[in-house]
Amino acid sequence: MLAEKVLNFIEKILEMICTVFVGAIVLILFYAVIMRYIFHMPPAWSIEVSRFMFLWMVMFGAVLVTREKSHIEIDFIANLLPLKIRFFWLNLLRLVMLAFCGVLIYYGVKILPIVGQANTPTLEMSMGWLYASVPAGGFLMGVYILEQFIRSLREGYRSVRLKEGNGL
């Protein structure tokens, strides 16, 4: 199915971005420590760049965890429920998660014009780039939750397993 291929492609891109960002953050902060303690010339830009990368990485990581259904969950009670009730319960939770993603998108977009007026002190980048990660992450999480919801409805009760996620 084309939609699934597109979602898989997006997932791979997000994985690559997160991997690159982790490596870049480590290198940038290592460089900053060396410059500060050996050469006594700390680079002012290092904190800003690593902060931007970290926040985007966290949001994209949350999207990846959502796709894999690996968020921490307490499924003890859900696993005690009969199959049909568990099916409805899990889909109700997906709808609640979709609503939360809607809140992230709505308020994330709403605050962008306000924070977009401020710039970072060193690089003078718009803070809007930092805060844009919230609606972007909310949107992508919502897409993957919607994918799970549609798949669940299509498969019916068969979609419910004893332990649906990869949880703990």
C-alpha positions as CSV (number, residue, x, y, z in Angstrom):
1,M,0.0,0.0,0.0
2,L,1.3,3.4,-1.0
3,A,0.4,5.1,2.3
4,E,2.3,2.5,4.3
5,K,5.4,2.9,2.1
6,V,5.3,6.7,2.6
7,L,5.0,6.3,6.3
8,N,7.9,3.8,6.4
9,F,10.0,6.2,4.3
10,I,9.2,9.1,6.8
11,E,10.1,6.7,9.6
12,K,13.5,6.0,8.1
13,I,14.1,9.7,7.5
14,L,13.3,10.5,11.1
15,E,15.6,7.7,12.3
16,M,18.4,9.1,10.2
17,I,17.8,12.7,11.5
18,C,17.8,11.5,15.1
19,T,21.0,9.5,14.6
20,V,22.7,12.5,13.0
21,F,21.5,14.8,15.7
22,V,22.7,12.6,18.5
23,G,26.2,12.4,16.9
24,A,26.3,16.1,16.2
25,I,25.2,17.0,19.7
26,V,28.0,14.8,21.2
27,L,30.6,16.3,18.8
28,I,29.5,19.9,19.4
29,L,29.4,19.6,23.2
30,F,32.8,17.7,23.2
31,Y,34.2,20.6,21.1
32,A,32.7,23.1,23.5
33,V,34.2,21.4,26.5
34,I,37.7,21.2,24.9
35,M,37.5,24.9,23.9
36,R,36.3,26.0,27.3
37,Y,38.7,24.1,29.5
38,I,41.8,23.8,27.3
39,F,41.8,27.0,25.3
40,H,39.6,29.1,27.6
41,M,37.5,30.2,24.6
42,P,34.1,28.6,24.8
43,P,32.0,28.8,21.6
44,A,28.8,30.7,22.4
45,W,26.9,29.1,19.6
46,S,27.3,25.5,20.9
47,I,24.6,25.7,23.5
48,E,22.1,27.2,21.0
49,V,22.8,24.7,18.2
50,S,22.7,21.7,20.6
51,R,19.5,22.9,22.2
52,F,17.7,23.2,18.8
53,M,18.9,19.8,17.7
54,F,18.0,18.2,21.1
55,L,14.4,19.5,21.0
56,W,13.8,18.4,17.4
57,M,15.4,15.0,18.2
58,V,13.1,14.5,21.2
59,M,10.0,15.3,19.2
60,F,11.1,13.1,16.3
61,G,12.0,10.4,18.8
62,A,8.5,10.6,20.3
63,V,7.1,10.1,16.8
64,L,9.3,7.0,16.2
65,V,8.3,5.6,19.6
66,T,4.6,6.2,18.7
67,R,5.0,4.4,15.4
68,E,6.5,1.4,17.1
69,K,4.0,1.5,20.0
70,S,6.8,1.6,22.4
71,H,5.7,4.3,24.8
72,I,5.7,3.3,28.4
73,E,2.4,1.9,29.2
74,I,0.6,0.3,32.1
75,D,-1.3,-2.5,30.4
76,F,-2.0,-4.7,33.4
77,I,-5.7,-3.8,33.6
78,A,-6.2,-3.8,29.8
79,N,-4.8,-7.3,29.6
80,L,-7.4,-8.4,32.1
81,L,-10.3,-7.2,30.0
82,P,-12.2,-9.5,27.6
83,L,-11.1,-9.2,24.0
84,K,-13.9,-7.1,22.7
85,I,-13.7,-4.6,25.6
86,R,-9.9,-4.4,25.2
87,F,-10.4,-3.6,21.5
88,F,-12.7,-0.7,22.3
89,W,-10.5,0.4,25.2
90,L,-7.3,0.5,23.0
91,N,-9.2,2.4,20.3
92,L,-10.5,4.9,22.9
93,L,-6.9,5.5,24.0
94,R,-5.9,6.1,20.4
95,L,-8.6,8.7,20.1
96,V,-7.4,10.4,23.3
97,M,-3.9,10.4,21.9
98,L,-5.2,11.9,18.7
99,A,-6.9,14.6,20.7
100,F,-3.6,15.3,22.5
101,C,-1.8,15.6,19.2
102,G,-4.4,18.1,18.1
103,V,-3.7,20.1,21.2
104,L,0.0,20.0,20.5
105,I,-0.6,21.2,16.9
106,Y,-3.2,23.9,17.8
107,Y,-1.2,25.5,20.6
108,G,2.1,24.9,18.9
109,V,0.9,26.8,15.8
110,K,-0.8,29.4,18.0
111,I,2.4,30.3,19.8
112,L,4.7,30.4,16.7
113,P,3.9,34.1,15.8
114,I,4.7,35.1,19.3
115,V,8.0,33.3,19.8
116,G,8.9,33.9,16.2
117,Q,9.6,37.5,17.1
118,A,12.3,36.6,19.5
119,N,15.8,35.6,18.3
120,T,18.5,33.6,20.0
121,P,21.2,35.7,21.5
122,T,24.3,34.4,19.6
123,L,23.1,33.1,16.2
124,E,20.1,35.4,16.0
125,M,17.9,32.6,14.7
126,S,14.2,32.9,15.2
127,M,12.9,31.0,18.3
128,G,10.1,30.0,16.0
129,W,12.4,27.3,14.6
130,L,12.8,25.8,18.1
131,Y,9.1,25.9,18.9
132,A,8.0,24.6,15.5
133,S,9.1,21.2,16.6
134,V,6.0,20.9,18.8
135,P,3.3,21.1,16.1
136,A,5.5,19.2,13.7
137,G,6.0,16.3,16.2
138,G,2.3,16.5,17.1
139,F,1.3,16.2,13.5
140,L,3.6,13.3,12.7
141,M,2.5,11.5,15.9
142,G,-1.1,12.0,15.0
143,V,-0.5,10.5,11.5
144,Y,1.0,7.4,13.0
145,I,-1.7,7.1,15.7
146,L,-4.3,7.5,12.9
147,E,-2.5,4.7,11.0
148,Q,-2.8,2.4,14.0
149,F,-6.4,3.3,14.6
150,I,-7.4,2.6,11.0
151,R,-5.5,-0.7,10.9
152,S,-7.2,-1.7,14.2
153,L,-10.6,-0.9,12.8
154,R,-9.8,-2.8,9.5
155,E,-8.5,-5.9,11.3
156,G,-11.2,-5.8,14.0
157,Y,-10.8,-7.9,17.2
158,R,-7.9,-9.8,15.5
159,S,-5.8,-6.7,16.0
160,V,-5.9,-7.1,19.7
161,R,-3.1,-9.1,21.2
162,L,-2.3,-9.9,24.8
163,K,0.4,-7.3,24.8
164,E,-0.2,-4.8,21.9
165,G,2.8,-2.7,22.3
166,N,6.5,-3.4,22.8
167,G,6.0,-2.0,26.3
168,L,7.7,-2.9,29.5
